[in-house]
């Protein structure tokens, strides 16, 4: 599943630059490249690490807050969001992708969240977070659309249904006393 020997930082950077330039062919490339599993995991870990540092410092949450944000970003947000998007897209809208294909794509789509580190800058940190979230959401939209081979309208519904499902999951776990971050 994850082979560290296949890690290629230059490939990750080149693909992310293509995503920034809205080169939609990059999504199919990532989807089909099984050697990119470790790339996606690394992107999620680095983005979560930087975002958690920025969030914890900005909130004055300390090391405990950092750990909760980091674990929440890696385990909960990436894997839960991937699972729900994959399930909704394939089961409800007839999309075609495996869970690992979607995990690779969603992993790459989290890259802009690394700019969450800039939350430590007073006043503009929040603005940067909003812009970063919007950009990440757009890249996520393209990743879902291209990865599941869905038209834009079905992609929007997949994302909306998935977001509602994730919110419900968070609420249910919260009512049970489990914090998913």
Order of alpha helices (4+ residues) and beta strands (2+ residues): alpha-alpha-alpha-alpha-alpha-alpha-alpha-alpha
